[in-house]
Amino acid sequence: MSAVELQISPQEAAALHHAILAAHAQHDLAQLVELYAIAADGKEAEGDTDAACFFLTQAFVFALEAGVARAQELNHRLVAYGRAWPLEQ
């Protein structure tokens, strides 16, 4: 899949925003991990590294809080950008 295919339209961004708010309201940590990762992917595809890392950080924190395995992958992505230390040392 190319970066162009990963870009999020304004309508999709609005829907994603509302889904994130709903997941927060429901305290659905697993859903928050996935939604923030989707937002990060979109910003990454747009070339907006700072925004991508912000969303990756949110996904990572919720993954840690939820105890989901995806925390490792999210940490690796943040490390690759120089925004986090590796979990395993």
C-alpha positions in Angstrom: 0.0 0.0 0.0 1.4 3.4 -0.9 1.6 6.5 1.3 -1.1 8.1 -0.9 -3.5 5.2 -0.1 -2.9 5.7 3.6 -3.8 9.4 3.7 -7.0 10.3 5.5 -9.6 12.5 3.9 -11.1 15.3 5.9 -14.3 13.3 6.4 -12.3 10.3 7.6 -10.4 12.5 9.9 -13.6 13.9 11.4 -15.0 10.4 11.8 -11.7 9.3 13.5 -11.8 12.3 15.8 -15.4 11.3 16.9 -14.4 7.7 17.3 -11.5 8.7 19.5 -13.7 10.8 21.7 -16.2 8.0 22.0 -13.5 5.5 22.9 -12.3 7.9 25.6 -15.9 8.3 26.9 -16.2 4.5 27.1 -12.7 4.1 28.6 -12.0 1.5 25.8 -8.2 1.4 25.9 -7.8 -1.3 23.2 -9.9 0.8 20.8 -7.9 3.9 21.7 -4.6 2.1 20.8 -6.0 1.2 17.4 -7.5 4.6 16.7 -4.4 6.6 17.7 -2.3 4.2 15.6 -4.5 4.9 12.6 -4.2 8.6 13.2 -0.4 8.2 13.4 -0.3 6.2 10.2 -2.2 9.0 8.4 0.1 11.7 9.7 3.1 9.6 8.8 1.8 9.2 5.3 1.4 13.0 5.1 5.0 13.4 6.1 4.0 15.1 9.4 6.5 13.4 11.7 5.7 15.5 14.8 2.0 14.8 14.6 2.7 11.1 13.8 4.8 10.8 16.9 2.2 12.6 19.0 -0.4 10.0 18.0 2.1 7.1 18.3 2.9 8.3 21.9 -0.8 8.3 22.7 -1.3 4.8 21.2 1.8 3.6 23.1 0.7 4.9 26.4 -2.8 3.4 26.1 -1.2 0.1 24.9 1.0 0.1 28.1 -2.0 0.9 30.2 -4.1 -1.9 28.6 -1.3 -4.4 28.7 -1.6 -5.2 25.0 1.3 -6.7 22.9 1.1 -3.8 20.4 3.0 -1.7 22.9 6.3 -3.2 21.7 5.6 -2.3 18.0 4.6 1.2 18.9 7.7 1.6 21.1 9.9 0.4 18.1 8.3 3.0 15.9 8.9 5.8 18.4 12.5 4.7 18.9 13.0 4.8 15.2 12.1 8.5 15.3 14.3 9.1 18.3 11.3 9.9 20.4 11.5 7.1 23.0 14.0 4.7 24.6 13.6 0.9 23.8 11.5 -1.0 26.3 14.0 -3.8 26.4 17.4 -2.8 27.7 
